[in-house]
Amino acid sequence: MEKMKKGADKNMGEVAIYPGSFDPITYGHIDIVERALEIFDKVIIAIAENEEKRPLFSVGERLQMVKAFFKDTPKVIVDSFKGLLVDYVAKTNAIVILRGLRATSDFEYEFHMASMNRSLDTHLDTLFMMTSKDYFFVSSRTIKEVARLGGGVEGLVPDLVVRRLKEKFKLPVAKKKQIRWDD
Ligand code: PNS
């Protein structure tokens, strides 16, 4: 435990860092953050500026969507980073990396990433939280695919994200349905 607390700042409480692409943020991510806030005093959402992954949304757009959602939650800090996650974590007072696990299919990727990060910084551990049953099928990738093909993603991502996806894919933003009896 002492090892994990290496970077902790007593005045700041215990901080977890939640890194990811968040392209875009989903309610699956949000659920992890909200549950983590019951354990940690602060959560830093760290959006990776990884252009190799050819994100749909620019880092500025992703930051804006995440910040808008958590604007009334001072315990959540939203930031972006370039380069190695371990280097970014070292500049913060986070004591642990937080990641969500949806299914066993996530395990191998997450295991490799956590092991690599631990090899780069032996003091840095990754804590996994199981995604809630309501969101285990939700991923940014499937959200983008469904939205691109005109499917509804309401209730799976915040309303602002629904609107941004529609703008990206040039789909009509829903208006109130009007009943016309002559149709
Ligand atoms: O949401 P994602 O795309 O699964 O998040 C992956 C992320 C951003 C956490 C990971 O790719 C990352 O940490 N990138 C920064 C570069 C890095 O540190 N790589 C070494 C760890 S394998």
Boltz pocket constraint, residues with backbone or C-beta under 6 A from the ligand:
constraints:
  - pocket:
      binder: B
      contacts: [[A, 19], [A, 20], [A, 21], [A, 22], [A, 46], [A, 48], [A, 50], [A, 83], [A, 84], [A, 85], [A, 86], [A, 112], [A, 113], [A, 116], [A, 117]]
      max_distance: 6.0
